[in-house]
């Protein structure tokens, strides 16, 4: 990942066994998160999934 702050977010999600990372920065997170089978979704997508 290009941004060290993004690495911290990814590491926290993995250590916390998160189901997904919710961010507007999908482009930067997707390649790294997909290596760990971690979904990356936009806030709008997360809200849509919650209200279903």
N, C-alpha and C positions, 0 to 999 in steps of 0.2 A: 504494500500500500504506500502511496506517496506521502500521506499526511500521518505523522506520528499520533496525532489525536484520534484519527480513525482507527489505528491499530489498537489503541486502548479500548475503544468502544467494542471492537470485534472481540478482543480478549475477554472483556467483561461479559459479553453475551455468551461466549462459549463456556466460561467458568460458571456462569449462572444458569446454564442449560436452557437458554432462551429458545423459543420457537421461531423467532424472527427478529430482525432489526428493522425498526420503523424509522425511515429517514427520507429526506428530499434528495439525498446524495446517493441514489441507487447506483449510478454509474461507477462510482469509486468503490463501493462496498461489494457489489455483486461478484466480481471475479474471486476475491478472497473468501467471501462467505460461502460461495458455492463449493469450494474445496472441503468445507466442513458440513455440507448439507444443511446450511442455515439459510432460511429464506430472507430476502430483503424486499421490503414493500414500502410504498409511499404512505404517508399518513392517511390520504383519502382511501386507499385500498384497505388499510387496517380498519378504518371506521366502517366501511362498507361490509367487511367481513364480520365485524362485531354486531352490527344491527340486523344481520340476516337471521 
